[in-house]
Amino acid sequence: MTEPRLPNALGAEPGAARVRRVGPVPDLTVLRARLEEAGVAVDDTAAVLDDHGRDWWPPSIGWAAHGELPARPGLVVLATSTEQVAVCVAECNDLGIALTVQGGRSGVCGGAVPEPGAVALDLTGLNGLRAIDPTSLRARFAAGTFGPDVEAALRDRGCTLGHFPQSMELSTIGGWVACRGAGQYSTRYGKIEDLVRGLTVVLADGAIVTTGGAGPRSAAGPDLSQLFVGAEGSLGIITEVEVVVHEVPGAEARGAWSFGDFDDGLDACRRILRRGATPAVLRLYDAIESKRNFDLDRCALVVLDEADPGLLAATMAVVEEECARANREDVALVERWLSHRNDVSALGPLWERGIVVDTMETAAPWHRLAELRAGVTDAMLAVDGTMVVSVHQSHAYLDGACLYFTFAGRDVDADAYYDAVWDAGSRASLAAGASLSHHHGVGRNRARFLREALGGGLDVLHSLKGALDPKGTLNPGVLGLGGSDGR
């Protein structure tokens, strides 16, 4: 497929945009000559550099409306193989040049924003299904394969990954793994870290290592695959991903209910999971989002499952029983959700009109969710300029769930307000015993909260970075490991 375009084209001629973050620009002459000699394609045309200077980090949409870029790389490297990635990384490491890895650039935390004047390594040239084992239900993909191409290749063989993030059209399988992404059917299939069985990774010195890929489980030391899952390219660059897949399910069922109180709906979801039922979609919306999405004045619960008919019937029977005291709603609500679930077209126009809007997702045990919802909502509403804060439960597990908050503010200094509301929401989330992020990752936006989130674990992460990337070549600034915050 053709690489998708990012939103909000800059209102300036290529190369003329104001760059928000500048710094010492490295001399890339020697690097370029070495890469070209090795047959690795590079591009430094103005339009390509501008395009690779941003991702879907929401503030960058507002900046683009004013002809501003977060940063501009000095060179874009267009690798098409693991070996070419290794050459690029080794040369950057040797020359002391920072490198930012980029896939579909669909991340919303600024993780793909490069260091000023440095290298942007575009992995979308590494694409396609490399191998599939229909007996063991394993498949291996190049990391730059976009979501629709992953699923199409599997469907042609009667399989599915079951991973459908909102960014499906824009994101790559390597990006899913690097940021520990979640698909909208995760209650049935799991998050991406549950699906990974092995990786090919290029280290900062250019060494190529393969992790996992043997049996379905192993006791041969720590799982090294998981060292790179969620590391956002800061410890190594993922170039191939081996995943476990599923046969295309034989049946589907849908249902919709509503609750007068959001916490009552959460308790129903908890009871469903507690009984062992795992419907693919189990999404509960507060009254604000239910009105916005379904024109419903109560808290909507939409349920969709796909599975073997026998398993499907048992799952939906549990859902029916646990929702017996709720109002049954028209099942058309599920189709309404399906048809709009990936639509983010309103985001750009809102930022362009000066309305600051973003989402923050976190996860906590069931017994903390009510406190989490109230704490984050109150903290965000207390920030001057906030218009509204809403929430839905998007991913559920036996021991807890993800709450996904949406906030909007206006008549504010956009940058100052954005930082203030993220500070308030993140610290309220951590105070309630929740995770810093459920599936969007850390990038640059959340890096300042990592000490509070990880405590002494952050020192371990720094030690790993020092061992695997002592020169700080890979993705500086991401996860707060060197570099800057992207502004």
C-alpha positions in Angstrom: 0.0 0.0 0.0 1.1 3.6 -0.4 2.4 5.2 2.7 -0.5 7.2 4.3 -0.1 11.0 4.6 0.0 12.7 7.9 -2.7 15.2 8.7 -2.6 19.0 8.2 -0.1 19.8 5.5 2.1 22.6 6.5 1.0 26.0 5.4 4.3 26.8 3.8 6.5 25.9 0.9 8.6 22.8 1.6 11.7 23.8 3.7 10.2 27.2 4.6 8.3 26.1 7.8 9.5 27.5 11.1 11.2 24.8 13.2 10.3 24.9 16.8 13.3 23.0 18.1 16.7 23.8 16.8 20.2 22.8 18.0 23.7 22.0 16.7 23.3 20.4 13.3 25.7 17.6 12.6 27.7 17.4 9.4 26.2 14.5 7.5 28.5 14.6 4.5 30.6 11.6 5.4 27.5 9.6 6.6 25.8 10.3 3.3 28.8 9.2 1.2 29.1 6.0 3.2 25.5 5.1 2.9 25.4 5.8 -0.8 28.5 3.7 -1.3 26.7 0.8 0.6 23.6 1.1 -1.7 21.4 2.6 1.0 18.9 5.2 -0.3 18.8 8.6 1.3 16.7 11.7 0.7 17.2 15.3 1.8 14.7 17.1 -0.4 12.8 19.8 1.5 9.3 18.1 1.3 10.6 14.8 2.5 12.5 16.4 5.4 9.5 18.4 6.5 7.3 15.3 6.3 9.6 13.3 8.5 9.8 16.1 11.1 6.5 15.2 12.8 4.1 12.5 13.7 0.5 12.4 15.0 1.4 14.1 18.3 -1.6 16.4 18.7 0.2 19.6 19.4 2.1 19.2 16.1 -1.3 19.5 14.3 -1.7 22.9 15.8 1.8 23.9 15.0 1.4 22.8 11.4 -1.6 25.1 11.1 0.8 27.9 11.8 3.5 26.7 9.4 5.6 25.2 12.2 7.5 21.9 12.5 8.5 20.2 15.8 11.9 19.5 14.2 13.5 18.9 10.8 16.0 16.0 10.3 19.0 16.5 8.2 18.7 13.3 6.2 16.0 10.6 5.7 17.4 7.1 5.2 15.1 4.8 3.3 16.2 1.3 4.2 14.7 -1.8 2.6 16.3 -4.6 4.6 17.6 -5.5 8.0 21.2 -5.4 6.6 20.7 -1.9 5.3 19.3 -0.8 8.7 22.4 -2.4 10.3 24.7 -0.4 8.0 22.9 2.9 8.7 22.9 2.3 12.5 26.6 1.3 12.6 27.7 4.3 10.6 25.6 6.7 12.7 27.0 5.2 15.8 30.6 5.4 14.5 30.2 9.1 13.6 28.3 10.1 16.7 25.1 11.1 14.8 21.7 10.8 16.4 19.2 8.6 14.7 15.4 8.5 15.1 13.5 5.4 13.9 10.2 6.0 12.1 7.5 3.6 10.9 4.1 5.0 10.0 4.6 7.9 12.4 1.1 7.3 13.8 2.3 7.7 17.4 0.6 10.4 19.5 3.4 11.0 22.0 6.0 12.6 19.8 8.2 9.5 19.7 9.0 9.8 16.0 10.0 13.4 16.2 13.7 13.5 15.3 16.6 15.4 16.8 17.3 18.6 14.9 19.4 18.0 11.8 20.0 14.4 12.6 18.9 11.2 10.8 15.4 9.9 10.4 15.4 6.2 9.6 12.3 5.3 7.7 11.4 1.6 8.0 8.4 1.5 5.7 10.5 0.1 3.0 10.8 -3.1 5.0 7.4 -4.6 4.3 5.6 -7.8 3.6 4.9 -11.3 4.9 8.1 -13.2 5.2 6.9 -16.6 6.4 3.8 -18.3 7.7 3.2 -21.7 9.5 -0.5 -22.5 9.2 -0.1 -25.6 11.4 1.5 -23.8 14.3 -0.3 -20.5 13.5 2.9 -18.4 13.4 3.7 -15.6 10.9 6.7 -13.4 10.4 6.5 -9.9 9.0 8.9 -7.2 8.1 8.5 -4.4 10.6 7.5 -1.7 8.2 4.4 -3.5 7.0 1.3 -1.4 7.5 -1.7 -2.7 9.4 -4.1 -3.4 6.4 -1.3 -5.2 4.6 -0.7 -7.4 7.7 -4.3 -8.4 7.9 -4.8 -8.8 4.2 -1.8 -11.2 3.9 -3.2 -13.3 6.8 -6.8 -13.3 5.6 -5.6 -14.6 2.2 -4.5 -17.7 4.2 -7.6 -18.0 6.4 -6.0 -16.3 9.4 -6.1 -13.1 11.4 -3.8 -11.3 13.9 -6.8 -9.9 15.7 -5.0 -6.6 16.2 -7.0 -3.6 15.1 -5.7 -0.3 16.6 -7.5 2.9 15.8 -4.4 3.8 13.8 -4.7 0.7 11.7 -4.4 2.5 8.3 -1.4 4.5 9.4 0.6 2.3 11.6 3.1 -0.6 11.1 3.5 -3.9 12.9 7.0 -2.8 14.1 5.5 0.4 15.6 2.8 -1.7 17.4 5.5 -3.7 19.0 7.9 -0.8 19.8 5.1 1.0 21.6 3.3 -2.0 23.2 0.1 -1.1 21.3 -3.4 -2.4 21.8 -6.1 -3.3 19.2 -9.8 -2.7 19.6 -10.4 -6.5 19.9 -7.8 -7.0 22.6 -10.0 -8.5 25.2 -10.3 -11.6 22.9 -6.8 -11.6 21.3 -4.6 -9.7 23.7 -2.3 -6.7 23.3 0.6 -6.8 20.9 3.0 -8.0 23.6 0.8 -11.1 24.0 1.1 -11.9 20.3 4.8 -11.5 19.8 6.8 -14.7 19.6 10.1 -13.5 18.3 12.0 -10.5 16.9 14.9 -9.5 14.6 16.6 -6.5 16.2 19.5 -4.3 15.1 21.6 -3.0 18.0 23.3 0.4 18.2 26.6 -1.0 17.0 25.0 -2.6 13.9 24.9 -6.1 15.3 21.8 -8.1 14.3 20.2 -10.4 16.9 17.2 -12.7 16.8 15.1 -13.3 19.9 12.5 -15.9 20.6 11.0 -17.8 17.7 11.5 -21.3 19.2 8.8 -22.9 21.3 5.6 -21.2 22.5 7.2 -20.8 25.9 10.8 -20.9 27.2 12.7 -21.0 30.5 16.1 -20.2 29.0 16.6 -17.0 30.9 14.6 -13.7 30.6 12.4 -13.2 27.5 14.7 -11.0 25.5 11.9 -10.2 23.0 10.1 -8.3 25.8 13.3 -6.2 26.4 12.6 -4.5 23.0 8.8 -4.6 23.1 7.8 -1.1 24.4 11.4 0.3 24.3 10.3 2.6 21.4 13.5 2.0 19.5 15.7 3.3 22.2 17.5 -0.1 22.9 17.4 -1.6 19.4 15.6 -1.3 16.1 13.0 -4.0 15.4 13.2 -5.1 11.7 11.1 -8.3 11.7 8.3 -9.5 14.0 7.1 -13.1 14.5 3.6 -13.3 15.9 1.1 -16.0 16.8 -2.1 -15.7 14.7 -5.6 -17.2 14.8 -7.9 -18.9 12.3 -10.5 -16.5 11.0 -13.4 -17.0 13.5 -16.5 -18.9 12.5 -19.2 -16.7 14.0 -19.8 -13.2 15.4 -22.3 -11.8 17.9 -23.2 -8.3 19.0 -25.1 -6.6 21.8 -25.6 -3.2 23.4 -26.8 -2.2 26.9 -26.8 1.0 29.0 -26.3 1.9 32.6 -27.5 4.8 34.7 -24.1 5.0 36.4 -20.6 4.5 34.8 -19.3 2.6 37.9 -22.2 0.1 37.6 -21.2 -0.5 34.1 -17.6 -1.1 35.1 -18.8 -3.6 37.7 -20.7 -5.5 35.1 -17.6 -5.6 32.9 -15.6 -6.9 35.9 -18.0 -9.7 36.5 -18.0 -10.7 32.9 -14.2 -11.1 32.9 -14.2 -12.8 36.3 -16.4 -15.6 34.9 -13.9 -16.2 32.1 -15.7 -14.6 29.2 -13.5 -12.5 27.0 -15.6 -10.8 24.3 -13.4 -9.1 21.7 -15.0 -5.7 22.2 -16.3 -4.7 25.7 -16.4 -0.9 25.6 -18.2 1.2 28.2 -18.8 5.0 27.6 -19.7 7.6 30.2 -22.8 9.8 29.7 -20.8 12.5 27.9 -19.3 10.2 25.3 -22.5 8.1 25.0 -24.4 11.3 24.0 -21.6 12.3 21.6 -21.3 8.9 20.0 -24.7 7.3 20.3 -27.2 10.1 21.2 -27.9 8.2 24.4 -28.4 9.9 27.8 -27.0 6.9 29.7 -23.7 5.0 29.8 -23.5 2.8 26.7 -21.9 -0.6 26.7 -21.2 -2.1 23.2 -20.2 -5.7 23.0 -18.9 -7.7 20.0 -17.3 -11.1 19.9 -16.0 -13.4 17.2 -15.1 -17.0 17.9 -16.0 -20.7 17.4 -19.8 -20.8 17.6 -19.8 -22.9 20.8 -17.4 -20.6 22.6 -19.3 -17.5 21.2 -22.6 -18.7 22.6 -21.1 -19.3 26.0 -19.4 -15.9 26.1 -22.6 -14.0 25.1 -24.6 -15.9 27.6 -22.4 -14.6 30.4 -22.6 -11.1 29.0 -26.5 -11.4 28.9 -26.6 -12.6 32.5 -24.3 -9.9 33.9 -26.2 -7.2 32.0 -29.6 -8.4 33.1 -30.2 -5.3 35.2 -29.1 -2.9 32.6 -31.2 -1.4 29.8 -31.0 -3.3 26.5 -30.3 -1.0 23.6 -30.6 -1.3 19.9 -27.8 -3.6 18.6 -27.3 -1.0 15.8 -25.2 0.9 18.3 -22.4 -1.6 17.7 -22.5 -1.0 13.9 -22.4 2.7 14.7 -19.3 2.2 16.7 -17.7 0.0 14.0 -18.4 2.6 11.3 -16.8 5.5 13.2 -14.2 3.8 15.4 -11.2 5.0 13.4 -12.5 8.4 12.5 -10.3 11.2 13.8 -11.1 13.7 11.1 -12.4 16.2 13.7 -9.0 16.4 15.5 -7.3 18.7 12.9 -10.1 21.3 12.6 -10.4 21.6 16.4 -6.7 22.3 16.8 -6.8 24.7 13.9 -9.6 26.6 15.6 -7.6 26.9 18.8 -9.3 24.1 20.7 -6.7 22.0 22.4 -7.8 18.4 22.4 -6.1 15.1 23.2 -6.6 11.7 24.9 -4.9 10.1 27.8 -5.1 6.3 28.4 -4.1 4.5 31.6 -4.9 1.2 33.3 -5.5 0.1 36.9 -6.9 -2.8 38.9 -10.7 -3.0 39.1 -10.8 -1.8 42.7 -9.1 1.5 41.8 -11.0 2.4 38.6 -13.7 4.5 40.3 -11.0 6.5 42.2 -9.0 6.8 39.0 -11.9 8.1 37.0 -12.8 10.7 39.6 -9.3 11.8 40.3 -8.2 12.3 36.7 -11.4 14.0 35.7 -11.3 16.4 38.6 -7.6 17.2 38.1 -8.1 18.0 34.4 -11.2 20.0 35.0 -9.3 22.1 37.6 -6.9 23.3 34.9 -8.0 26.8 33.7 -9.5 26.6 30.2 -10.8 23.0 30.3 -14.2 22.7 28.7 -14.9 19.0 29.1 -13.3 15.8 30.3 -14.9 12.4 29.3 -14.0 8.8 29.6 -14.6 5.3 28.4 -13.3 1.9 29.3 -11.7 0.4 26.2 -9.7 -2.7 27.1 -10.6 -5.2 29.9 -8.7 -7.9 31.7 -9.3 -10.3 34.6 -7.6 -8.0 37.1 -8.4 -4.5 35.7 -9.1 -2.3 32.7 -8.0 0.7 30.7 -9.7 4.0 31.1 -9.4 6.3 28.1 -9.8 10.0 28.9 -10.6 12.8 26.3 -10.1 16.4 27.3 -10.6 19.7 25.5 -9.7 23.3 26.4 -10.1 26.7 24.7 -9.2 30.4 25.1 -5.8 29.2 26.4 -2.1 29.4 25.5 -2.1 26.1 23.7 1.4 24.9 24.7 1.1 26.0 28.4 -2.4 24.5 28.7 -1.4 21.2 27.1 1.5 20.8 29.5 -0.6 21.7 32.5 -3.5 19.4 31.7 -1.1 16.5 31.0 0.7 17.2 34.3 -2.5 17.2 36.2 -4.0 14.1 34.6 -0.8 12.0 34.7 0.0 12.8 38.3 -3.6 12.1 39.3 -3.4 8.8 37.5 -0.2 7.8 39.2 -1.6 8.8 42.5 -4.6 6.5 42.0 -2.2 3.5 41.5 -2.6 3.4 37.7 0.0 2.9 35.0 1.5 5.9 33.1 0.3 4.5 29.8 -1.8 1.6 28.6 -1.0 1.5 24.9 0.1 4.9 23.5 3.5 4.6 24.9 5.8 7.3 26.4 7.6 9.0 23.5 8.6 12.5 24.4 5.3 13.8 25.8 5.3 11.5 28.9 9.0 11.2 29.4 9.0 13.7 32.3 6.7 11.4 34.3 8.8 8.2 34.1 10.7 8.7 37.4 7.3 8.9 39.2 6.0 5.9 37.3 9.0 3.6 37.5 10.8 4.8 40.6 14.1 2.9 40.9 13.2 0.9 37.8 14.2 4.0 35.8 17.8 3.5 36.9 17.6 0.0 35.5 16.3 1.3 32.2 19.2 3.8 32.1 21.7 1.0 32.8 20.2 -1.0 29.9 20.5 2.0 27.7 24.1 2.5 28.7 25.0 -1.1 28.0 23.2 -1.4 24.6 23.6 2.1 23.3 26.5 3.7 25.2 26.8 6.6 22.7 23.1 7.4 22.9 22.6 7.0 19.2 19.1 5.5 19.1 16.1 7.7 19.5 17.5 10.2 22.0 14.8 11.9 24.0 12.3 9.0 23.7 11.5 7.5 27.1 13.5 10.4 28.6 16.8 8.7 27.6 19.0 11.6 26.4 17.9 14.2 23.8 15.2 16.7 24.4 11.4 16.8 24.9 10.5 17.4 21.3 9.3 21.0 21.7 
